[in-house]
Amino acid sequence: MEAGRIPFGDRAGGPPDPSPQAVSVEAAHPLRMERVPAVGVKFHEYAELFPWLEGAAFEELKADIAKNGVLEPIVFIGDTILDGRNRYMAARDLGIEYPRVEYEGSKPLDFVIAKNLARRHLSESQRAMVGTRIARLPKGRPENTAIAANVPTQAEAAALLNVSVDSIQRARKVERDGVPELVQAVERDEITVSAAAEIARLPQEEQAEAVEQKIVNRTSFTGNNEWFTPPEYIELARKVLGTIQVDPASHPEAQRIVKAKTFFTEADNGLAQEWCGKVWLNPPYAQPAIGDFADKMIAERGAGRVSEAIMLTHNYTDTAWFQKLAKAATAICFTRGRIKFTSPDGRVAAPTQGQAFFYFGSRLQTFTAHFADAGFVVEVRQ
């Protein structure tokens, strides 16, 4: 066998078998070491069946590669990466070389499935999404591959991924009828495929907001349903406001960071209170609460009780409450990336879209100077 070539299972016929006994991988020595090529590589459609590593998981991989190098070769088939997309991207980000080998076998689909199931800890919902994509692969010879594929049926894909046929069908509905945010939420294991299938029944314009409510689950102000703003954004608000006098939708645990002179919990019902002075507000994001807090902010500002305020929401620019806030605000900062809210027990919820900070006050330049670090700031002109 030529060094640097990887053969894989030459079983005749039938659906892929990802069991360890079915996998035969040999690569005595990498064919060559290389850095990111001058011409960008492509990813094989079989590699794209599985979700990417993102966020903390990818950063952990990159940190390991920075320390130890790329230990497992990147597997190519022609000019496409068949296995090792995440390792390749980490090496590219770090600017280091990686070992490259060429796949030489007759079952590339089997190879990709076996490798991913062996090293990835995918949830049932994530596996269902993979299963429905496998079942929808075109029969015969995929693009950039001179090898015919034995594509499993839906039932075979379900057995292969250890999920039910019902789960595969729900995943199919999510892919067919769901908005991109919904599909991505299942791929990231932020929402179950069963819940996603129900959301996919909604009109598309309502799905994104439904996804946020499922992920962030801000249906109340307290306990396990509470999600707090990261400290760095609170500090930006404090630099603008000088001091935070009122936090109308809060929790005692959050006040370790916010340190408002007055704060209202769910029991206090901030909507029934007067807000006086400089206000920081990160309201509950479920309807109708988000709309009620938007109306309250506008009313308190109009009554002259709120002298200056910063309000954090998701950037649902098409909603009625967002439009009302935008018309009343002095400026808006649209965040760079998405804010990762934290729960009292340390869990992290990453929304599927960015956020917006509304500024109400007369010191536009001060707000812009500080919040330019968080995103781009636009002045609202009526």
N, C-alpha and C positions, 0 to 999 in steps of 0.2 A: 504494500500500500504506500502511496506517495505521502511523504510527510506533509502535514498541513491540510490534508483532505479529510472530510468527515463523512463516513458512510452512515446511513441510518436505515434500520429495519426494512428488509426486502420481502416482507410477507406478501403473499399473493392475495389480492382481493380483500373485501370486507372493509368496515369502517376503521378509522385509526384506533390503535390500542396504545394508550399512554402509560401502561404499567411499566415498572422498572425493567422487568424481564424482556419487554418488547423493544427496549431502547439499546442500540449498540452504537456507541460513540467512541471513535478513536482519533486522536490527534497527537501524535508523538511530539511534534514540534510545530509551532506556528509557521505558516508559509512565509510570513514576513511581519516586521513591525512597521507601522506607519502612523503618521499624524493625520489630522483631518485633511483630506485631499483638497486640492485647489478647486476642484469641481465638486459641488455638493452631491452627496449620495442620496439615493432614494430608499424608502422603506418598503419592503415586500408586503403585499396585501395580506399574507398570512401573519406577519408580525403585527399588522394593524388590527388584528382580531382582538388583541388584549389591550386593556387600559394602560396608559402611560403611568409611570411613577410621577407623582407631583408633590409639591410642598415639602413637608418635613421628610417624607420618605426619600425623595430625590436628593435632598440636601445631605441626608445620612449616607446615601450611596456615594455621593460626590466626595464627602469627607473621607470615606474609607478608601476611595480610589486615589485621593490626594496623598494619603498616607502610605498605601500599599501598592498603588498602580493597578492597572486593569489585569486581573488575574485570570479571568475566563475570556477566551478569545471572542472577538466579534465574528459572527458567522455570516459570510456573504454568499449569495447565489447570483452570479453575474455581477452587475453593478448595483445590486440592491442588498440591503441588510435583511437577512432572514431572521437572525436572532442577535440580540444585544443592543437594541436601540437606546436603552437608558444608559448603558455603559458607554456607548459611543457619544451620546450627548454630554455625559459627565466629562469624558476625556476632552471633548471639544471645548467645553467651558474652561477646563483647567489648562488647555494647551499642551497636553502630554500625549505621548505615543501609546498605542494599544496594539495587541497582537491580533492579526487578521488570519482567518482560515477560510477556505472555500468549501462549501457543502458539496459532497459528492455522494449521492444516493438517489433513491427513487421515491421516497415518501417525505417530502418537505413539510406537508401539513402535519403528519404524525410527529415529526421532529419538533415543530414549534409548539404543538399542544403539550407534548411530554415535558419539554424544558420548562414551560411556563407553569404547568400544574405542579411540577416538582419543587419549584423555588418560590412561587407566589402564594401568599395566603389570601385567596380571593373569597369574598362572601358568596352566599348562594345567589344573591341578586346580581353580583358582578359576573358570576359564572353563567347565569341565565342570559345575560347580554352577549357574552361570548358565544354561547350555544346557538342563539338565534342567528348570529352572523355566520357561524360555520354552516348552519343548515341552508343559508341563502347564497353560499358561494356558487359561482357558476361551475357547472360540470365540465370536466375535461382539463384543458391546459390553461393555467392562469397566465396573466401578463408577465413577461420577463422570466418565464420558467419553461424550460423545454421538457417538462415532466407532467404527465397527466395526474390529476388528483382523484382519489377515491373520496368524494364528498359525502359525509354522512347525511342520512335523512334527519328530520326533526326529532324523531324518537331516538335515533342512534346518538344524535348530538346531546340529547338530554341525559342519556345513560353515560355518555362519555364524560360529561361535566358534573355528574352526580346531582342533577336537579330533575324536577318533574317536567313532564311535557307541558303542564299548565303554566309553569314558570317561564318556559321558553315562549309560549304563546303570549303571555303578558309582556315579556320583553319585546316581542315583535310588535305589539301594539304601541309600546312606548317609542320604539324607533320609527314606526310608521306615522303616528299621530302626535307625538310629543314635540314640544319646542326644544331647541338645542340645550337650554338650561336644564330641562328635565332629564334629557339623556345623559348629560354630563354629571348631574347629581347622582344618578344611579351608578355610573361608571366610577365615581369617587367614593361610593358606598356611603353617601350622605342621606340617602333615602332608599327604602326598599322597592323592589320592582313591583310588588303588589300595590303599594301606595302610589307609585308612579303611574301604573296602569289606570288607576282611578282618576288621577289628575289629567291624564291624557284624554279623558272623555270631555273635559271642559273646552270651551272655545279657546283658541290659542292665545288671545289677548289676556286671558285670565290665568293661564298656566304658570307663567313666571312668578306671579305673586303667590300663587298656591304653593309653589316649590319653596319659596322663602319661608312661608309659614310652617311648612313641614320640617325644614332644616333648622331654622333658628328657633322656632317654637316659642316666640315671645307672646304668648297668649295672656300672660299676667306679669306682674312686676317682681314676684318673689320666688324663693325656693329654687327648685331644680329647673324652672322655666325662665329664670333670669339670666341674661347675658350682659356682661359688662364691657365697656369701651376700654381698649388698651391704654395704659397710663400715658404713653407718649402723646396721644391726641388730647387727653385731658390737660396735659401741660401746655400744649399749644393754645388751648382755649383760655387757660389761666393767664398766659402771657398777653393775650389780647384783652381780656376782661379785667385783668388786674387781680380780681377776686371773684369767686363764685358765691353769690349771695343766696340763690335759690336753685335747687334741683327738684323739679316738680314730679319726676317719675323715677324713683330711686329705691334703694335697698340699703340697709345698714352696712352690709359688707362692702358695697360699692363706695361708701363714704370714706373708707380708708384711703382712697385715692382722690376722690372728688373734693372732699372736705368743704362742702357747702355750709354756709351759716344756717340755712334752713333747707330741709329736704322733706319730701312727701313720699310715703310708701303707698302701696295698694290700699291699705287700711285707712290711710289719711285721705285718699281720693284727691289727687292733685288737681283734677278738673274742677273740683268744687271750691278750691282755695284761690286767694288772690296771690299773684306773683309780683313781687316788688323788687326793683333793682336789677342787678346783673344776673342773667339766667343761663344756666347750662341745661340742655334737654336732650336726652336720648330716649325717646318714647318707646312704648311697646309697638311692634311693627305689624301686628295683626289688625285687620279691620273688625269693628269700626274704630278701634282705639286710636290708630294712627291719624285718621281723619279728624277725630275729636280733639286730639292734642294740637293738630295743625290749626284748627279753628280757634282754640284757646290761646295759642301763641299770638295769633293775629289780633284777637280781641284785647288781650292784655297789653300788647304793644300799642294798639290804637287808643286805649284808655289812658296811656301815659304812665302806667305802673311799671312796665318793663323798660328800663332805660337803655339796656344793651343786652343782646342775647346771641347765643350760638346753638343751633339745633342740628342734630345728626339724624339722617334718614338714609334709606336706600335710594338710589337715583332712578326712581320710577317716574321719569319725566312725563309719561303719558297720563298719569292719574290726575284726578281733579284736585286732591289735596296738595300734590306737588306743585301744580300750576298756581294754586292760591298762595302757597308759601313763596314761590318764586316772585310773584307780583308784589308781595309785601316786603321782601328782603332787600338789603342793600347790595349784597354780593353772595355768590355761591362758589364753594370750592368743590370741584369734582375730583375724587380721590384717584391717586395713582395706584392701581391694583385694588384689591378688596381687603377690607378690615376684618381681622380675625377676632371675633368677640369671644370672651371667656366666661365660663360659668363659675359659680362659687366653688365647685369641686375641681376646678382646673381643666375641664373639658374645653375644647376649642371648636367653634362653629364658624366655618368660612362660607359666607354667602356666595351665591352664584353670579353676583354682579357687583359693581362698585357702589360707593356711597357718596353722599353729598352733605357738606356742612353749609347751612344757611347762616348768614350773618345779618343781624339786625342792629344797626347803630350808625354812628356818624364818623367812625374812625376806619374808613375803608383802607387807607394806606397801611395801617397797623395790622389789620386782618390779613391783607395781601402779603405783607412782608413775612409773617409767621406761617401762614397756611400754604404758601408757595412750596414749602417743603413736603406737604402732604399730597399735592396735586396741582391742578391749574385753577386759577381763580378768575371768575368773570364778574364784572360789575353789572348789576341789573339796571337797565334804563327803561323807563316806561314810555 
